[in-house]
Amino acid sequence: MTLSVTDLSCARGGMPVLEGVSFTLEPGRVLVLRGPNGIGKTTLLRTIAGLQPALSGEITGAEDRVAYGAHADGLKAALTVWENLAFWAGIYGTPLERIKPALFAFDLYPLQYRQAQALSAGQKRRLSLARLLLTGRPVWLLDEPTVSMDAASVGLFAEAVKAQCADGGSALIATHIDLGLETDTLDLTPYKATPVWEFADRAEEEEFFA
Ligand SMILES: Nc1ncnc2c1ncn2[C@@H]1O[C@H](COP(=O)(O)OP(=O)(O)OP(=O)(O)O)[C@@H](O)[C@H]1O
């Protein structure tokens, strides 16, 4: 099933951020979100994930079909790597046998008994991404998934995305790096919302903050 976004407008902190965003994401495809810092990539992903309401527009094919991987790792610090994955499997009703392949996919097998709080930043990121494999969800929504990861880990991630797509899934990924995958690209720059209000000049801004 295709994820379809039509004429979507969304806000952050009560301020409109993006207006009139439309795209489709077909099964088997990867769509990379581009645009400068602050343009609204996170806001768009959160809106599609259902974590915040849209201002207007329509999203179809999301609902309980998406797995959202945020910037933050969102791990349970005191649980081991294996326990974190088991916790996640429990939430999604995924058989525990699926944990082992997820450990291998992100080179976490040797670390499986280590508490999450004792992992390096890149290892935490790998664990966070390994959880996606336990969701069984066909559409991945990922926000800067490769931050802190070395080249080998980025390669593992790219392989996981490829496998997800080969399995009929898809991924919408906000990233500034080249994943070395065949992807489509959506630059959000043209969809920047008209600001409700802006400072007329520097003097007005300085006066406001004085
Ligand atoms: N918690 C928040 N409260 C209010 N405004 C926010 C909040 N987080 C972000 N914003 C604002 O919302 C706008 C969109 O931010 P968003 O994080 O979606 O952009 P982004 O494209 O993901 O940026 P980046 O590339 O830096 O991650 C920005 O103007 C930002 O300053």
The ligand as an ORCA input file, in Angstrom:
! r2SCAN-3c Opt
* xyz 0 1
  N       9.870     22.029     20.408
  C       9.697     23.035     19.555
  N       8.887     24.087     19.869
  C       8.707     25.089     19.010
  N       9.270     25.166     17.808
  C      10.084     24.168     17.447
  C      10.339     23.050     18.299
  N      11.196     22.222     17.653
  C      11.454     22.797     16.482
  N      10.801     23.968     16.342
  C      10.822     24.860     15.172
  O      10.045     24.243     14.144
  C      10.661     24.467     12.876
  C      10.852     23.136     12.168
  O      11.761     22.360     12.928
  P      12.135     20.873     12.535
  O      12.844     20.280     13.707
  O      10.928     20.183     12.005
  O      13.157     21.127     11.313
  P      14.191     20.119     10.615
  O      14.089     20.372      9.160
  O      13.960     18.746     11.096
  O      15.576     20.675     11.174
  P      17.008     19.959     11.348
  O      17.570     19.721      9.968
  O      17.795     21.023     12.084
  O      16.816     18.726     12.158
  C      11.944     25.239     13.130
  O      11.721     26.582     12.850
  C      12.206     25.035     14.594
  O      12.873     26.151     15.149
*
